[in-house]
Amino acid sequence: MLETTIEKLSNKKCTGCGACFNKCPVSAIKMEYDTEGFLFPKVNSEKCIQCGLCQKVCPELQIEKTVQMIHPEGKCYAVMADDEIRLVSSSGGMFTLLAEYVLEQGGVVCGATYSDDYMTVKHILVSDKKELTRLRGSKYVQSQIGTVYQEIKNELNKKRIVLFVGCPCQVAGLYSYLGKDIPGLFTADLVCHAANSVTAYQSFIKEMAKGRVITEVNFRDKSVYGWSTPTTISFQDGTVSNEAWNQSKWYSGFLGGIINRKCCSTCRYAQRMRIGDLTLGDFWQVHRWDKTCNDWKGTSLVLVNSKKGKELFRAVKNRMKLCKEAPLDFAVQYNGQLVRPNKAHPGRRFFFHHLPKDGYHKSLWYGQKWRYDVGLVGWWFAANYGSVMTYFALGKILEDMDLLAIMIPIPKVDRQGWEPITEKNIEFMKKYFPIANKRPIEKIDECNRFCDSFMVGSDQLWVQSYVPLVGYTFFLDFVDPNKKKIAYATSLGREEYSGSMEDKTLARAFLKQFDYISVRESSGVEICKKSFGLDAVRMLDPVFLCQTKYYDELADQAKISIKGNYLLCYILDPSSEKERAVEYLESKLNLKAYVIFDMKTFEKSKKTWSMDNVLENVRIEDFLALIKNCSYLLSDSHHGVCFGLIYHKDFICIANRARGYTRFESLFNLLNIREHMVENPLEILDHPSLLKSIDYVKVDHILKGEKKRSLNWLKNALNAPKNEKYDWDTRLLVKYHNMLKKQNEGIKKMKLILKELDNEEG
């Protein structure tokens, strides 16, 4: 179906011109608004006869034909109608001169008008001069073409003259629908800066109205600011809202490329060579070329592009108050759309992300400031499969909650870089989530400018031995007091928090600034109470909360593929005992074993492993695919086991005390699968009962409840208002720490300067 209908066209390229809708012989296509407020064709598969006409008539799918429609570069003119016409026109009144002439010849004019409630814009045909008032003025929102192409064809068949005025893509849509340039049809394309979202427009208007009934919207009213681009809205109660061009937030979003249709940023019609017979626009800054061409009441920019355009232009020339040929090279200086399309703002997605819940003006602020809902802090880039996947999962969970998250790079205290392998993991994450710029530790507080809240995720983070490495970054010491701080399933690594009383006091001060704290292990609940006097709750590791389809999508990109059944061994800390366990399982299960080592210690691990079954260059995608497709799993990794559980694998876990026993104990006790875990690898040789299958009916039942509980906790933490805490002793301690940190950085810089001076003197 996709290959034979208009749905083959990407939304990024579709202009919403409506040619396909008008052409469909069985009315199987409807033009519907998407979530951003732009029209797209939707095909009813039950009605569709797969004739392919919708594709044949699409200007974007028939690029060669569309390019042939574009005229060679024409002549440029500065034009003024009389003062009375210009007073009610956007610029110099050229549209009115053309439209009145066509109507006088018994023709019809097609242009854009507001709906009665001013909430949408649509194209209509008029045949009376009295109706031209509806078509005058710039609407600055994408119009619905409706069935006007069909109506125009009917009028042309009656041998009536038709003037069509619209955006260049709409002119292209009309020509494509008709199949040829029909005698009697005149087209005028507008110098269009982009098609704007109807949803954004409606939100903007409603916020401006504040409950009042609208009687008029005029983006080009000249009564207050003259020839400019103000926003004027009149209301039934007699009040009027007037905003100059530099005050109106509509223009900020429009001209800033925030509220525009996606395809507009790559518009093929934004050039000097045009598709319409004529091109109409404002001749901005024309006085810089010729002062006589600007009396500040409005001057039209007119490009005469074709023979038919020249014919129509000559017919109305005697009605012009001013008509002066001007250099196109000058005109394009102040009409950038005659050279290039309006670029999409990088914050566009932030705007549309917030629009449904926050409205136009607040969403515009988010778009302009590139505001993220959550800054994620942790080992998301670390040289470890589990760490990376933990944050991938958390990012996807937030994404499914319709929240935008950004990964915050973690700087070292000594300013040195991380292991080279981490760069590969950063590149992996960049495919799926925004990554903040790298900053030294004294400047990481700049992240407060673009994050509304911060979250530390699940992994070993609150470990005192990390403080010399990254400071108190994992305790969010850099986050402003007015920002929400959340810890989701964070791990403290061991049974107790190591560190002096002073260390615990400072850690407690930072943790008391958190709004919501959950930990991954049961032991973490006890540590928080015992060492910090805080109530924490245990939550499930985020890898269990993430939809499995996201893992499957990654696994489908794997480059390593093993045919047949196999035993997968994910070993973080290899030993001779583990080798013996692998050999035993190979023999017992009649499976060939393949081994994955930790990214960070791969070379070292490989040298200590005597078996010739090590897989090299295992990417994140390969890691997931290998677990997903294995017949049996052996691992001393917590996350290795987690993914084994997710993919319903039978496994044996070797609890790794060197990397923290509590994570294994907490998870296996929760799921009642303690019998599948050993501490000594040699136990596997003596207890064949370890090989019995895991009862995933019971495991899934427990996980289902835990997932629901954990997701509800996380949603509440994210959606609830920030806790206002006024523990002044704690705040003073935190403030004192931050002051010392800045002083220490200043001392370091001074020492570097003195060292450089000594070297120069030497």
ROTI-808821 format. One record per residue (C-alpha): x, y, z; residue in one letter; residue number from 1. Coordinates in pm, whole numbers, m for minus. Example, Ala and Ser with C-alpha at 12.3 -4.5 7.8 and 13.67 -1.06 7.14 Angstrom:
<atoms>
east, north, up, code, pos
1230, m450, 780, A, 1
1367, m106, 714, S, 2
</atoms>
This chain:
<atoms>
east, north, up, code, pos
0, 0, 0, M, 1
278, 239, 95, L, 2
460, 197, m236, E, 3
156, 274, m452, T, 4
4, 569, m263, T, 5
100, 918, m149, I, 6
202, 771, 186, E, 7
531, 684, 18, K, 8
622, 1054, 55, L, 9
805, 1139, 376, S, 10
642, 1391, 608, N, 11
968, 1584, 597, K, 12
911, 1652, 226, K, 13
532, 1685, 207, C, 14
419, 2047, 165, T, 15
52, 1977, 227, G, 16
m36, 2124, m114, C, 17
m343, 1901, m149, G, 18
m286, 1795, m510, A, 19
m323, 1428, m418, C, 20
m644, 1496, m225, F, 21
m798, 1679, m520, N, 22
m685, 1418, m772, K, 23
m803, 1098, m601, C, 24
m1085, 956, m814, P, 25
m1250, 767, m527, V, 26
m1204, 1021, m244, S, 27
m980, 781, m54, A, 28
m753, 1063, 65, I, 29
m823, 1313, 342, K, 30
m607, 1605, 449, M, 31
m568, 1581, 826, E, 32
m373, 1779, 1083, Y, 33
m88, 1599, 1254, D, 34
8, 1652, 1618, T, 35
211, 1961, 1528, E, 36
m77, 2124, 1341, G, 37
18, 2064, 977, F, 38
m194, 1909, 703, L, 39
m91, 1571, 563, F, 40
m271, 1327, 333, P, 41
m417, 1016, 496, K, 42
m521, 723, 277, V, 43
m828, 513, 351, N, 44
m707, 166, 254, S, 45
m1063, 36, 218, E, 46
m1149, 297, m45, K, 47
m813, 310, m223, C, 48
m800, 139, m563, I, 49
m420, 177, m586, Q, 50
m438, 366, m916, C, 51
m119, 556, m834, G, 52
m260, 896, m940, L, 53
m177, 1050, m603, C, 54
192, 977, m660, Q, 55
184, 1093, m1022, K, 56
33, 1428, m922, V, 57
265, 1496, m626, C, 58
515, 1777, m700, P, 59
761, 1631, m451, E, 60
753, 1280, m595, L, 61
771, 1413, m951, Q, 62
1073, 1638, m903, I, 63
1177, 1653, m1268, E, 64
834, 1775, m1377, K, 65
824, 2026, m1091, T, 66
1162, 2172, m1182, V, 67
1042, 2219, m1541, Q, 68
756, 2435, m1413, M, 69
995, 2695, m1268, I, 70
1042, 3000, m1489, H, 71
1370, 3170, m1577, P, 72
1458, 3473, m1367, E, 73
1223, 3764, m1447, G, 74
1217, 4139, m1401, K, 75
1174, 4309, m1065, C, 76
949, 4609, m993, Y, 77
858, 4842, m707, A, 78
481, 4902, m723, V, 79
228, 5119, m540, M, 80
m150, 5128, m579, A, 81
m339, 5438, m470, D, 82
m339, 5535, m102, D, 83
m691, 5410, m34, E, 84
m607, 5057, m153, I, 85
m273, 5051, 25, R, 86
m433, 5148, 356, L, 87
m618, 4813, 363, V, 88
m338, 4611, 201, S, 89
m36, 4437, 351, S, 90
215, 4622, 135, S, 91
166, 4816, m190, G, 92
m175, 4685, m297, G, 93
m60, 4485, m601, M, 94
m290, 4194, m517, F, 95
m595, 4419, m523, T, 96
m498, 4568, m860, L, 97
m463, 4220, m1012, L, 98
m777, 4081, m848, A, 99
m1000, 4373, m946, E, 100
m886, 4349, m1307, Y, 101
m958, 3973, m1325, V, 102
m1302, 4019, m1169, L, 103
m1380, 4298, m1416, E, 104
m1307, 4052, m1697, Q, 105
m1570, 3820, m1555, G, 106
m1311, 3596, m1392, G, 107
m1265, 3455, m1044, V, 108
m993, 3503, m784, V, 109
m865, 3232, m550, C, 110
m690, 3332, m229, G, 111
m672, 3268, 143, A, 112
m928, 3380, 401, T, 113
m986, 3332, 772, Y, 114
m1265, 3113, 904, S, 115
m1547, 3299, 1078, D, 116
m1389, 3243, 1420, D, 117
m1039, 3330, 1293, Y, 118
m906, 2991, 1406, M, 119
m814, 2851, 1063, T, 120
m729, 2973, 714, V, 121
m859, 2828, 388, K, 122
m847, 2903, 15, H, 123
m1171, 3010, m152, I, 124
m1287, 3142, m492, L, 125
m1457, 3482, m514, V, 126
m1627, 3648, m810, S, 127
m1732, 3980, m654, D, 128
m1513, 4279, m562, K, 129
m1693, 4306, m228, K, 130
m1546, 3971, m128, E, 131
m1185, 4080, m191, L, 132
m1170, 4215, 164, T, 133
m1162, 3856, 288, R, 134
m859, 3773, 72, L, 135
m651, 4079, 150, R, 136
m379, 4071, 410, G, 137
m112, 3824, 512, S, 138
m242, 3534, 723, K, 139
91, 3384, 832, Y, 140
m57, 3039, 892, V, 141
m88, 2745, 653, Q, 142
m415, 2749, 462, S, 143
m636, 2455, 373, Q, 144
m651, 2416, m5, I, 145
m965, 2206, 20, G, 146
m1119, 2138, m323, T, 147
m1023, 2470, m488, V, 148
m805, 2296, m748, Y, 149
m1114, 2111, m868, Q, 150
m1319, 2433, m857, E, 151
m1051, 2618, m1056, I, 152
m1053, 2345, m1320, K, 153
m1430, 2378, m1351, N, 154
m1402, 2755, m1396, E, 155
m1130, 2717, m1659, L, 156
m1345, 2466, m1844, N, 157
m1609, 2742, m1857, K, 158
m1346, 2962, m2025, K, 159
m1334, 3199, m1729, R, 160
m1014, 3377, m1627, I, 161
m876, 3260, m1294, V, 162
m618, 3427, m1071, L, 163
m468, 3194, m809, F, 164
m259, 3346, m529, V, 165
m80, 3127, m277, G, 166
251, 2994, m153, C, 167
483, 2859, m426, P, 168
421, 2498, m319, C, 169
48, 2556, m359, Q, 170
102, 2697, m708, V, 171
305, 2384, m786, A, 172
24, 2171, m648, G, 173
m229, 2344, m873, L, 174
m15, 2301, m1185, Y, 175
48, 1935, m1100, S, 176
m322, 1872, m1048, Y, 177
m415, 2035, m1380, L, 178
m133, 1856, m1560, G, 179
m46, 2161, m1766, K, 180
m58, 2539, m1774, D, 181
m412, 2607, m1903, I, 182
m494, 2926, m2095, P, 183
m683, 3175, m1879, G, 184
m503, 3071, m1559, L, 185
m280, 3329, m1395, F, 186
m79, 3246, m1084, T, 187
96, 3464, m830, A, 188
325, 3302, m576, D, 189
404, 3480, m251, L, 190
747, 3550, m108, V, 191
678, 3293, 162, C, 192
892, 3268, 474, H, 193
736, 2933, 572, A, 194
403, 2767, 648, A, 195
321, 2797, 1016, N, 196
148, 2550, 1245, S, 197
m228, 2590, 1279, V, 198
m212, 2440, 1628, T, 199
52, 2694, 1729, A, 200
m156, 2974, 1576, Y, 201
m471, 2870, 1760, Q, 202
m284, 2848, 2090, S, 203
m131, 3192, 2031, F, 204
m466, 3352, 1945, I, 205
m646, 3196, 2242, K, 206
m378, 3313, 2482, E, 207
m398, 3664, 2339, M, 208
m778, 3663, 2356, A, 209
m795, 3558, 2722, K, 210
m1152, 3447, 2680, G, 211
m1267, 3741, 2466, R, 212
m1452, 3685, 2139, V, 213
m1235, 3770, 1837, I, 214
m1378, 3989, 1562, T, 215
m1061, 4036, 1355, E, 216
m699, 3922, 1328, V, 217
m463, 4137, 1122, N, 218
m90, 4072, 1104, F, 219
m33, 4372, 877, R, 220
m257, 4650, 1014, D, 221
m117, 4993, 920, K, 222
m335, 5212, 1142, S, 223
m92, 5223, 1437, V, 224
258, 5126, 1319, Y, 225
228, 5202, 948, G, 226
386, 4973, 690, W, 227
530, 4706, 916, S, 228
444, 4364, 1058, T, 229
245, 4425, 1376, P, 230
m6, 4187, 1533, T, 231
m350, 4342, 1575, T, 232
m641, 4151, 1727, I, 233
m984, 4310, 1773, S, 234
m1243, 4179, 2017, F, 235
m1619, 4190, 2048, Q, 236
m1601, 4396, 2368, D, 237
m1436, 4681, 2174, G, 238
m1083, 4622, 2300, T, 239
m790, 4590, 2063, V, 240
m450, 4428, 2113, S, 241
m168, 4591, 1917, N, 242
188, 4457, 1921, E, 243
472, 4590, 1708, A, 244
682, 4349, 1502, W, 245
953, 4335, 1768, N, 246
702, 4277, 2049, Q, 247
484, 4008, 1896, S, 248
585, 3659, 1997, K, 249
419, 3526, 1683, W, 250
690, 3675, 1466, Y, 251
958, 3541, 1702, S, 252
837, 3190, 1635, G, 253
756, 3245, 1268, F, 254
1070, 3420, 1148, L, 255
1285, 3229, 1393, G, 256
1200, 2898, 1224, G, 257
1043, 2747, 1536, I, 258
679, 2703, 1432, I, 259
732, 2625, 1063, N, 260
650, 2312, 866, R, 261
948, 2076, 844, K, 262
973, 2082, 464, C, 263
997, 2462, 464, C, 264
1359, 2449, 580, S, 265
1451, 2277, 250, T, 266
1202, 2459, 24, C, 267
1299, 2427, m343, R, 268
1092, 2736, m435, Y, 269
1287, 2980, m216, A, 270
1495, 3120, m503, Q, 271
1510, 3399, m762, R, 272
1360, 3178, m1034, M, 273
991, 3137, m952, R, 274
706, 2901, m1026, I, 275
424, 3158, m1046, G, 276
357, 3389, m1340, D, 277
408, 3670, m1092, L, 278
566, 3688, m749, T, 279
427, 3922, m481, L, 280
589, 4043, m164, G, 281
699, 4345, 38, D, 282
975, 4559, m104, F, 283
1144, 4602, 232, W, 284
1410, 4874, 261, Q, 285
1338, 4995, m94, V, 286
1424, 5351, 14, H, 287
1788, 5242, 46, R, 288
1783, 5200, m331, W, 289
1543, 5482, m423, D, 290
1377, 5713, m169, K, 291
1098, 5796, m413, T, 292
980, 5434, m393, C, 293
890, 5454, m25, N, 294
637, 5688, 135, D, 295
601, 5443, 429, W, 296
249, 5349, 328, K, 297
359, 5027, 159, G, 298
547, 4923, m155, T, 299
495, 4591, m331, S, 300
778, 4382, m466, L, 301
665, 4231, m795, V, 302
857, 3980, m1003, L, 303
731, 3923, m1358, V, 304
831, 3565, m1433, N, 305
646, 3446, m1744, S, 306
484, 3561, m2066, K, 307
142, 3535, m1902, K, 308
271, 3726, m1602, G, 309
393, 4003, m1831, K, 310
53, 4012, m2000, E, 311
m133, 4054, m1667, L, 312
121, 4304, m1533, F, 313
82, 4526, m1840, R, 314
m297, 4510, m1811, A, 315
m293, 4672, m1464, V, 316
7, 4900, m1507, K, 317
m204, 5206, m1578, N, 318
m374, 5159, m1237, R, 319
m47, 5192, m1047, M, 320
54, 5503, m859, K, 321
417, 5389, m890, L, 322
581, 5134, m1116, C, 323
957, 5134, m1129, K, 324
1189, 4858, m1243, E, 325
1440, 4773, m972, A, 326
1750, 4555, m951, P, 327
1668, 4206, m824, L, 328
2013, 4191, m668, D, 329
1905, 4468, m431, F, 330
1563, 4317, m356, A, 331
1706, 3983, m242, V, 332
1920, 4157, 20, Q, 333
1607, 4225, 226, Y, 334
1397, 3931, 111, N, 335
1609, 3632, 202, G, 336
1342, 3388, 84, Q, 337
1433, 3486, m274, L, 338
1772, 3329, m210, V, 339
1731, 3053, 48, R, 340
1467, 2886, 267, P, 341
1412, 2985, 627, N, 342
1620, 2748, 840, K, 343
1452, 2541, 1108, A, 344
1546, 2652, 1457, H, 345
1736, 2388, 1658, P, 346
1480, 2438, 1933, G, 347
1183, 2359, 1708, R, 348
1124, 2018, 1860, R, 349
1131, 2164, 2210, F, 350
852, 2403, 2112, F, 351
627, 2133, 1968, F, 352
707, 1899, 2254, H, 353
572, 2150, 2507, H, 354
293, 2306, 2298, L, 355
10, 2065, 2393, P, 356
62, 2106, 2766, K, 357
218, 2451, 2804, D, 358
61, 2665, 2531, G, 359
222, 2892, 2275, Y, 360
411, 3154, 2473, H, 361
567, 2924, 2730, K, 362
652, 2669, 2460, S, 363
820, 2941, 2255, L, 364
1042, 3014, 2552, W, 365
1134, 2646, 2569, Y, 366
1206, 2645, 2195, G, 367
1419, 2957, 2198, Q, 368
1613, 2852, 2506, K, 369
1648, 2483, 2405, W, 370
1506, 2374, 2737, R, 371
1522, 2009, 2835, Y, 372
1288, 1851, 3087, D, 373
1557, 1635, 3246, V, 374
1935, 1639, 3259, G, 375
2058, 1281, 3308, L, 376
2371, 1239, 3516, V, 377
2568, 917, 3555, G, 378
2790, 661, 3383, W, 379
2589, 669, 3058, W, 380
2912, 680, 2855, F, 381
3122, 441, 3063, A, 382
3323, 155, 2913, A, 383
3063, m96, 3028, N, 384
2767, m243, 2842, Y, 385
2541, m239, 3145, G, 386
2608, 126, 3228, S, 387
2534, 241, 2876, V, 388
2216, 34, 2851, M, 389
2094, 156, 3190, T, 390
2086, 512, 3063, Y, 391
1962, 417, 2719, F, 392
1668, 256, 2897, A, 393
1611, 556, 3123, L, 394
1622, 792, 2827, G, 395
1363, 584, 2641, K, 396
1141, 565, 2949, I, 397
1141, 945, 2974, L, 398
1081, 971, 2600, E, 399
775, 748, 2635, D, 400
656, 981, 2910, M, 401
679, 1264, 2655, D, 402
976, 1421, 2832, L, 403
1293, 1546, 2668, L, 404
1614, 1432, 2833, A, 405
1975, 1530, 2768, I, 406
2283, 1334, 2873, M, 407
2526, 1541, 3081, I, 408
2896, 1458, 3020, P, 409
3081, 1399, 3345, I, 410
3416, 1580, 3381, P, 411
3710, 1455, 3582, K, 412
3846, 1664, 3866, V, 413
4195, 1642, 3716, D, 414
4065, 1756, 3373, R, 415
4198, 1439, 3208, Q, 416
3994, 1250, 2950, G, 417
3819, 918, 2989, W, 418
3920, 593, 2819, E, 419
3911, 611, 2436, P, 420
3642, 342, 2426, I, 421
3401, 587, 2590, T, 422
3398, 795, 2272, E, 423
3236, 503, 2089, K, 424
2969, 484, 2357, N, 425
2908, 858, 2333, I, 426
2862, 822, 1956, E, 427
2617, 539, 2020, F, 428
2414, 756, 2258, M, 429
2416, 1049, 2014, K, 430
2208, 841, 1774, K, 431
1921, 839, 2023, Y, 432
1954, 1129, 2266, F, 433
2090, 1483, 2284, P, 434
2433, 1511, 2445, I, 435
2537, 1831, 2623, A, 436
2872, 1989, 2542, N, 437
3167, 1875, 2748, K, 438
3253, 2115, 3030, R, 439
3525, 2124, 3297, P, 440
3403, 2056, 3647, I, 441
3396, 2423, 3747, E, 442
3158, 2502, 3460, K, 443
2921, 2207, 3479, I, 444
2675, 2431, 3664, D, 445
2605, 2593, 3323, E, 446
2374, 2296, 3261, C, 447
2122, 2469, 3486, N, 448
2055, 2708, 3199, R, 449
1893, 2446, 2978, F, 450
1756, 2178, 3214, C, 451
1439, 2210, 3419, D, 452
1531, 1921, 3645, S, 453
1812, 1671, 3698, F, 454
1817, 1298, 3758, M, 455
2085, 1053, 3856, V, 456
2010, 707, 3729, G, 457
2070, 348, 3822, S, 458
2433, 249, 3857, D, 459
2699, 277, 4121, Q, 460
2711, 653, 4174, L, 461
2705, 736, 4545, W, 462
3040, 578, 4614, V, 463
3293, 772, 4820, Q, 464
3586, 638, 4615, S, 465
3448, 825, 4311, Y, 466
3471, 1165, 4484, V, 467
3844, 1216, 4409, P, 468
3763, 1127, 4047, L, 469
3449, 1333, 3974, V, 470
3391, 1532, 4291, G, 471
3033, 1538, 4416, Y, 472
2889, 1556, 4066, T, 473
2684, 1239, 4121, F, 474
2538, 1407, 4429, F, 475
2427, 1692, 4198, L, 476
2632, 1949, 4387, D, 477
2627, 2172, 4076, F, 478
2248, 2193, 4050, V, 479
2070, 2515, 4149, D, 480
1854, 2489, 4464, P, 481
1542, 2583, 4265, N, 482
1580, 2284, 4031, K, 483
1415, 1950, 4100, K, 484
1657, 1667, 4182, K, 485
1559, 1303, 4146, I, 486
1749, 982, 4209, A, 487
1603, 681, 4030, Y, 488
1718, 337, 4149, A, 489
2064, 474, 4226, T, 490
2317, 227, 4365, S, 491
2550, 282, 4660, L, 492
2753, m18, 4549, G, 493
2830, m186, 4879, R, 494
2670, m290, 5208, E, 495
2792, 30, 5375, E, 496
2892, 380, 5274, Y, 497
3267, 405, 5310, S, 498
3413, 735, 5413, G, 499
3490, 946, 5717, S, 500
3231, 1123, 5927, M, 501
3309, 1444, 5736, E, 502
3252, 1261, 5407, D, 503
2916, 1132, 5527, K, 504
2815, 1474, 5656, T, 505
2880, 1636, 5320, L, 506
2716, 1354, 5126, A, 507
2414, 1380, 5357, R, 508
2392, 1754, 5292, A, 509
2376, 1700, 4917, F, 510
2131, 1411, 4936, L, 511
1895, 1612, 5158, K, 512
1865, 1854, 4865, Q, 513
1706, 1581, 4653, F, 514
1331, 1599, 4607, D, 515
1286, 1225, 4551, Y, 516
1526, 939, 4624, I, 517
1495, 577, 4521, S, 518
1772, 317, 4525, V, 519
1831, m7, 4339, R, 520
1917, m243, 4624, E, 521
1748, m317, 4954, S, 522
2080, m246, 5122, S, 523
2067, 105, 4975, G, 524
1750, 174, 5172, V, 525
1930, 76, 5493, E, 526
2242, 283, 5410, I, 527
2037, 594, 5337, C, 528
1866, 557, 5675, K, 529
2173, 461, 5875, K, 530
2438, 689, 5720, S, 531
2232, 986, 5602, F, 532
1910, 981, 5801, G, 533
1706, 971, 5481, L, 534
1406, 764, 5380, D, 535
1461, 601, 5042, A, 536
1259, 342, 4854, V, 537
1383, 51, 4646, R, 538
1292, 60, 4279, M, 539
1352, m170, 3985, L, 540
1653, m119, 3758, D, 541
1535, 92, 3458, P, 542
1638, m175, 3207, V, 543
1328, m366, 3319, F, 544
1099, m64, 3272, L, 545
1207, 8, 2915, C, 546
996, m142, 2637, Q, 547
1165, m450, 2491, T, 548
1096, m328, 2139, K, 549
1373, m69, 2180, Y, 550
1623, m346, 2263, Y, 551
1499, m549, 1968, D, 552
1556, m252, 1737, E, 553
1916, m232, 1859, L, 554
1968, m606, 1830, A, 555
1848, m595, 1470, D, 556
2150, m371, 1394, Q, 557
2403, m626, 1523, A, 558
2701, m712, 1305, K, 559
2802, m1025, 1497, I, 560
2583, m1324, 1427, S, 561
2633, m1680, 1553, I, 562
2455, m1959, 1370, K, 563
2290, m2236, 1566, G, 564
2262, m2282, 1940, N, 565
2535, m2148, 2167, Y, 566
2631, m2075, 2526, L, 567
2700, m1706, 2588, L, 568
2936, m1614, 2868, C, 569
2948, m1246, 2967, Y, 570
3246, m1230, 3203, I, 571
3362, m909, 3371, L, 572
3638, m1063, 3582, D, 573
3787, m1377, 3423, P, 574
3955, m1647, 3629, S, 575
4067, m2005, 3590, S, 576
3769, m2116, 3801, E, 577
3531, m1947, 3559, K, 578
3707, m2114, 3266, E, 579
3646, m2452, 3425, R, 580
3280, m2359, 3474, A, 581
3253, m2265, 3106, V, 582
3413, m2593, 2995, E, 583
3176, m2787, 3221, Y, 584
2869, m2610, 3081, L, 585
2987, m2666, 2724, E, 586
3004, m3037, 2789, S, 587
2690, m3060, 2999, K, 588
2471, m2853, 2766, L, 589
2639, m2968, 2444, N, 590
2679, m2606, 2337, L, 591
2973, m2414, 2196, K, 592
3066, m2127, 2431, A, 593
3140, m1769, 2322, Y, 594
3276, m1511, 2563, V, 595
3220, m1135, 2594, I, 596
3453, m938, 2818, F, 597
3411, m597, 2974, D, 598
3489, m309, 2735, M, 599
3725, m133, 2973, K, 600
3939, m434, 3061, T, 601
3907, m630, 2737, F, 602
4277, m655, 2649, E, 603
4379, m748, 3001, K, 604
4100, m1005, 3030, S, 605
4182, m1162, 2696, K, 606
4544, m1218, 2803, K, 607
4435, m1405, 3115, T, 608
4183, m1624, 2932, W, 609
4328, m1943, 2788, S, 610
4023, m2056, 2590, M, 611
3994, m1964, 2223, D, 612
3634, m1845, 2228, N, 613
3653, m1469, 2291, V, 614
3440, m1240, 2074, L, 615
3611, m917, 1969, E, 616
3480, m571, 1880, N, 617
3144, m640, 2041, V, 618
2926, m331, 2002, R, 619
2626, m241, 2216, I, 620
2397, m378, 1946, E, 621
2596, m703, 1930, D, 622
2584, m739, 2309, F, 623
2205, m731, 2307, L, 624
2168, m957, 2005, A, 625
2405, m1218, 2148, L, 626
2205, m1237, 2471, I, 627
1873, m1235, 2288, K, 628
1971, m1524, 2059, N, 629
2175, m1743, 2293, C, 630
2054, m2081, 2419, S, 631
2202, m2044, 2767, Y, 632
2373, m1764, 2960, L, 633
2653, m1758, 3214, L, 634
2748, m1421, 3362, S, 635
2911, m1250, 3658, D, 636
2749, m921, 3551, S, 637
2438, m779, 3713, H, 638
2315, m629, 3386, H, 639
2410, m939, 3193, G, 640
2167, m1127, 3415, V, 641
1906, m849, 3382, C, 642
1897, m885, 3005, F, 643
1893, m1261, 3042, G, 644
1576, m1217, 3247, L, 645
1427, m975, 2994, I, 646
1481, m1226, 2713, Y, 647
1369, m1524, 2923, H, 648
1702, m1705, 2914, K, 649
1801, m1988, 3142, D, 650
2122, m1884, 3314, F, 651
2361, m1919, 3602, I, 652
2484, m1607, 3772, C, 653
2821, m1588, 3942, I, 654
2774, m1321, 4209, A, 655
3064, m1081, 4179, N, 656
3165, m954, 4523, R, 657
3450, m753, 4373, A, 658
3194, m533, 4200, R, 659
2930, m531, 4473, G, 660
2739, m832, 4599, Y, 661
2427, m648, 4712, T, 662
2297, m587, 4361, R, 663
2283, m962, 4294, F, 664
2139, m1045, 4633, E, 665
1866, m783, 4612, S, 666
1753, m880, 4261, L, 667
1763, m1258, 4313, F, 668
1580, m1239, 4644, N, 669
1315, m1016, 4489, L, 670
1251, m1261, 4205, L, 671
1286, m1574, 4419, N, 672
1557, m1721, 4195, I, 673
1839, m1743, 4451, R, 674
1904, m2104, 4343, E, 675
2038, m1978, 4009, H, 676
2321, m1781, 4171, M, 677
2657, m1900, 4302, V, 678
2952, m1717, 4452, E, 679
3220, m1969, 4364, N, 680
3223, m2074, 3996, P, 681
3329, m2425, 4095, L, 682
2993, m2473, 4267, E, 683
2850, m2512, 3917, I, 684
3048, m2834, 3871, L, 685
2909, m2985, 4191, D, 686
2546, m2881, 4163, H, 687
2382, m2993, 3835, P, 688
2051, m2873, 3983, S, 689
2164, m2519, 3894, L, 690
2083, m2603, 3534, L, 691
1711, m2637, 3592, K, 692
1493, m2396, 3399, S, 693
1374, m2068, 3546, I, 694
1002, m2040, 3607, D, 695
934, m1727, 3403, Y, 696
563, m1735, 3477, V, 697
644, m1653, 3840, K, 698
930, m1418, 3752, V, 699
719, m1218, 3507, D, 700
437, m1193, 3760, H, 701
673, m1035, 4012, I, 702
833, m811, 3752, L, 703
495, m691, 3628, K, 704
403, m563, 3972, G, 705
747, m413, 4029, E, 706
741, m237, 3691, K, 707
405, m81, 3764, K, 708
515, 34, 4110, R, 709
844, 172, 3982, S, 710
691, 355, 3685, L, 711
425, 512, 3907, N, 712
692, 631, 4149, W, 713
898, 779, 3868, L, 714
598, 951, 3706, K, 715
500, 1101, 4040, N, 716
853, 1223, 4106, A, 717
869, 1386, 3763, L, 718
523, 1541, 3766, N, 719
489, 1649, 4128, A, 720
587, 2007, 4218, P, 721
931, 2064, 4361, K, 722
962, 2006, 4733, N, 723
1038, 2329, 4912, E, 724
1293, 2243, 5180, K, 725
1431, 2500, 5419, Y, 726
1699, 2313, 5603, D, 727
1924, 2614, 5642, W, 728
2211, 2424, 5808, D, 729
2224, 2187, 5510, T, 730
2198, 2468, 5257, R, 731
2477, 2660, 5427, L, 732
2699, 2353, 5421, L, 733
2631, 2301, 5051, V, 734
2693, 2668, 4981, K, 735
3020, 2655, 5175, Y, 736
3131, 2347, 4977, H, 737
3056, 2514, 4644, N, 738
3242, 2826, 4753, M, 739
3547, 2620, 4844, L, 740
3525, 2436, 4513, K, 741
3536, 2764, 4322, K, 742
3823, 2886, 4538, Q, 743
4018, 2566, 4471, N, 744
3965, 2607, 4097, E, 745
4087, 2964, 4124, G, 746
4398, 2850, 4312, I, 747
4465, 2584, 4046, K, 748
4441, 2843, 3769, K, 749
4671, 3079, 3955, M, 750
4928, 2802, 4000, K, 751
4915, 2728, 3627, L, 752
4968, 3096, 3545, I, 753
5261, 3119, 3787, L, 754
5410, 2803, 3637, K, 755
5384, 2949, 3287, E, 756
5547, 3271, 3403, L, 757
5831, 3076, 3566, D, 758
5884, 2884, 3242, N, 759
5893, 3208, 3040, E, 760
6144, 3366, 3280, E, 761
6352, 3050, 3272, G, 762
</atoms>
